Amino acid sequence: MAYKTEDPLKCRIFFIQVLEQIKMTLVIAFIGKNGAVMTGDLREITFEGEKQNREKLEKDLYNGTIVTDDELAKKAREFGVGITVTDCKSKISEREGILIGEVSSIEGGVTKKRRLYASAGNHAIAEIRDSEITLTSHTKGSNLIVLGNDFTKQVANKCFKDNWTKKSTFQDAIKILILCMETAARKTASVSKQFFLIQTTSNVDVLKIVEKDRNN
């Protein structure tokens, strides 16, 4: 099952400059005993300009200081940084019953990625650099996993904690993840208002896909 709030092909581009640095933002997953659900926003932000000015803009963006797209545009002009913002980068997918989410950054020509694999009852996280996949964790049992910047992780974790109870079900988890994405989008311009949501009831060992990816 897939859920989306708007046609992702309708990409919005605010400013176009030479590609220098690319950041992709938020993926959230709930892993339960009988299923897993994952959601990811569609925003991709490219920065171009002097490193120190990019870092100042990123600091304001990723600590929650910049809330709206208009504020982001204004701050970018103040710092003299060119940006491209698009809302059409899907970060989640499903393969053989396993949900896969990925966030990444490209800086100085070097791509860094964190990839989450999830199915009912288990999940794994891997880091990818120069096409080399390194498994960093493999855990069984129920869990909430958030991939993103520190501010979005804080927002998502608080939203889930505030709405999850001992009586909550898997269907409740789906609703809460939607709420988490909507809340994050209201609080920071680093997250798009559009997002995808997918789910699975498969309990296949996620390491099977990890090994396939390693061998490809």
C-alpha positions as CSV (number, residue, x, y, z in Angstrom):
1,M,0.0,0.0,0.0
2,A,1.3,3.4,-0.9
3,Y,0.0,6.8,0.3
4,K,0.9,10.2,-1.1
5,T,-0.4,13.7,-0.4
6,E,0.2,15.1,-3.9
7,D,1.5,14.0,-7.3
8,P,5.3,14.0,-6.8
9,L,5.9,14.6,-10.4
10,K,4.6,18.2,-9.9
11,C,8.0,19.3,-8.6
12,R,8.5,22.8,-7.3
13,I,11.8,24.5,-8.0
14,F,12.5,27.7,-6.2
15,F,16.0,28.7,-7.3
16,I,18.4,27.1,-9.8
17,Q,22.2,27.4,-9.4
18,V,25.2,25.2,-10.1
19,L,25.0,22.0,-8.0
20,E,27.4,22.1,-5.1
21,Q,25.8,20.3,-2.2
22,I,22.7,18.2,-2.0
23,K,20.7,17.3,1.1
24,M,17.7,14.9,1.4
25,T,15.8,14.9,4.6
26,L,13.2,12.8,6.5
27,V,12.3,9.1,6.7
28,I,10.3,7.6,9.5
29,A,9.6,3.9,10.1
30,F,7.6,2.0,12.7
31,I,8.5,-1.7,13.0
32,G,5.9,-3.8,14.8
33,K,5.4,-7.5,15.5
34,N,2.9,-8.0,12.7
35,G,3.9,-5.3,10.2
36,A,6.1,-2.3,9.3
37,V,5.2,1.1,8.0
38,M,7.5,3.7,6.5
39,T,7.0,7.3,5.3
40,G,9.4,9.7,3.7
41,D,9.1,13.3,2.5
42,L,10.0,14.4,-1.1
43,R,12.2,17.4,-0.5
44,E,15.7,17.7,-2.0
45,I,17.8,20.9,-1.4
46,T,20.8,21.9,-3.3
47,F,23.2,24.6,-2.0
48,E,25.7,26.6,-4.0
49,G,28.0,29.3,-2.7
50,E,30.9,29.9,-0.2
51,K,31.3,27.0,2.3
52,Q,31.0,29.2,5.4
53,N,27.8,30.9,4.1
54,R,26.3,27.5,3.2
55,E,27.1,26.2,6.7
56,K,25.4,29.2,8.2
57,L,22.3,28.7,6.1
58,E,22.3,25.0,6.9
59,K,22.6,25.6,10.6
60,D,19.5,27.8,10.6
61,L,17.6,25.4,8.4
62,Y,18.4,22.2,10.3
63,N,18.0,23.6,13.8
64,G,14.4,24.6,13.1
65,T,15.0,28.4,12.9
66,I,13.7,28.5,9.3
67,V,10.1,27.4,9.2
68,T,8.6,28.4,5.8
69,D,9.8,28.3,2.2
70,D,9.6,32.1,2.1
71,E,11.9,32.3,5.1
72,L,14.3,29.9,3.5
73,A,14.4,32.0,0.3
74,K,15.0,35.2,2.3
75,K,17.8,33.6,4.4
76,A,19.5,32.3,1.3
77,R,19.6,35.7,-0.2
78,E,20.9,37.2,3.0
79,F,23.8,34.7,3.1
80,G,24.4,34.9,-0.7
81,V,23.7,31.2,-1.2
82,G,22.1,29.8,-4.3
83,I,19.6,27.0,-3.6
84,T,17.4,24.6,-5.5
85,V,14.5,23.1,-3.7
86,T,12.5,20.3,-5.3
87,D,9.7,18.2,-3.9
88,C,9.9,15.1,-6.1
89,K,12.6,12.9,-4.6
90,S,11.1,9.7,-3.3
91,K,13.2,8.3,-0.5
92,I,11.2,5.1,0.2
93,S,10.5,1.9,-1.7
94,E,9.5,-1.8,-1.3
95,R,11.4,-4.8,-2.5
96,E,10.4,-8.4,-1.9
97,G,8.2,-7.4,1.1
98,I,10.9,-5.3,2.7
99,L,10.6,-1.5,3.1
100,I,13.6,0.6,2.2
101,G,14.2,4.2,3.1
102,E,17.3,6.3,2.3
103,V,18.6,9.8,3.2
104,S,21.7,11.2,1.6
105,S,24.0,14.1,1.1
106,I,26.4,15.0,-1.6
107,E,29.3,17.4,-0.8
108,G,32.5,18.0,-2.8
109,G,31.5,15.1,-5.1
110,V,31.3,12.6,-2.3
111,T,28.0,10.9,-1.7
112,K,27.1,9.7,1.8
113,K,23.9,7.7,2.4
114,R,22.1,6.0,5.3
115,R,19.7,3.3,4.3
116,L,17.0,1.7,6.5
117,Y,15.6,-1.8,5.7
118,A,12.4,-2.8,7.6
119,S,9.9,-5.6,7.8
120,A,7.6,-7.0,10.5
121,G,9.7,-7.6,13.6
122,N,13.2,-6.6,12.3
123,H,15.1,-3.9,10.7
124,A,18.7,-3.0,9.7
125,I,20.6,0.3,9.0
126,A,23.5,0.5,6.6
127,E,25.8,3.3,5.6
128,I,26.9,3.7,1.9
129,R,30.0,5.5,0.7
130,D,31.5,5.2,-2.7
131,S,29.1,2.3,-3.5
132,E,30.4,0.3,-0.5
133,I,27.6,-0.8,1.9
134,T,28.5,-1.2,5.6
135,L,25.9,-2.7,8.0
136,T,25.8,-0.7,11.2
137,S,22.9,-2.3,13.0
138,H,20.4,-5.2,12.8
139,T,17.7,-5.4,15.4
140,K,14.7,-7.6,16.1
141,G,11.5,-6.5,17.8
142,S,9.4,-3.4,17.7
143,N,10.9,0.0,17.2
144,L,10.6,3.5,15.8
145,I,13.4,4.7,13.5
146,V,13.9,8.2,12.3
147,L,16.5,9.2,9.7
148,G,16.9,12.9,9.3
149,N,18.6,16.0,10.8
150,D,18.6,16.5,14.6
151,F,15.6,18.8,14.6
152,T,13.4,16.6,12.4
153,K,14.4,13.6,14.5
154,Q,13.4,15.4,17.7
155,V,10.1,16.5,16.2
156,A,9.2,13.0,14.9
157,N,10.2,11.2,18.1
158,K,8.2,13.7,20.3
159,C,5.2,13.4,18.1
160,F,5.2,9.7,18.2
161,K,5.8,9.5,21.9
162,D,2.9,12.0,22.6
163,N,0.4,10.0,20.5
164,W,1.4,6.4,21.1
165,T,-0.1,4.5,24.0
166,K,0.0,0.9,25.4
167,K,-3.3,0.3,23.6
168,S,-2.2,1.6,20.3
169,T,-2.4,-0.7,17.3
170,F,-0.5,-1.0,14.0
171,Q,-3.2,1.0,12.3
172,D,-2.7,3.7,15.0
173,A,1.0,3.7,14.1
174,I,0.2,4.5,10.5
175,K,-2.0,7.4,11.5
176,I,0.7,8.7,13.9
177,L,3.4,8.5,11.3
178,I,1.3,10.6,9.0
179,L,0.8,13.1,11.8
180,C,4.6,13.1,12.4
181,M,5.3,14.0,8.8
182,E,2.6,16.7,8.8
183,T,4.0,18.2,12.1
184,A,7.6,18.2,10.8
185,A,6.5,20.0,7.6
186,R,4.8,22.7,9.7
187,K,7.9,23.2,11.8
188,T,10.7,23.3,9.3
189,A,11.3,24.2,5.7
190,S,13.7,21.2,5.4
191,V,10.7,18.9,5.0
192,S,8.1,18.9,2.2
193,K,4.4,18.9,2.8
194,Q,4.1,16.0,0.4
195,F,5.2,12.5,1.4
196,F,4.8,8.8,0.6
197,L,3.8,6.1,3.0
198,I,4.2,2.4,2.4
199,Q,3.6,-0.7,4.6
200,T,4.2,-4.4,4.7
201,T,3.1,-7.5,6.7
202,S,6.0,-9.6,5.5
203,N,8.4,-10.8,8.3
204,V,11.2,-11.8,5.9
205,D,14.8,-11.2,7.3
206,V,15.9,-7.9,6.0
207,L,19.5,-9.1,5.9
208,K,18.6,-11.0,2.7
209,I,18.1,-7.7,0.8
210,V,21.2,-6.2,2.5
211,E,23.3,-9.0,1.2
212,K,21.8,-8.7,-2.3
213,D,22.6,-5.0,-2.3
214,R,26.2,-5.7,-1.1
215,N,26.8,-8.1,-3.9
216,N,25.3,-5.9,-6.7
